[in-house]
């Protein structure tokens, strides 16, 4: 399982809410969330600024913005079965 990317801002309560909501699902699936501050990168801010928070898949596909779309995240995570340690 790879890493998802959460485009965020340090002062954004919606960003904090999305991270908290997504974390329980990604932890259970063995995925990680990389939090990226859009304000630190002018290109990201220009592209995503009005949609923050944005949860992106490994390939850059937008899974949701503003609020967590739990169904979309679950469907995405279901594509990656948990690998056995056996």
Secondary structure, DSSP 8 states (H G I E B T S, - for coil): --EEEEEE-TT-HHHHHHHHHHHHHHHHHT-EEEEEEGGG-HHHHHHHGGG-SEEE-TTS-EEEESS--HHHHHHHHHTS------
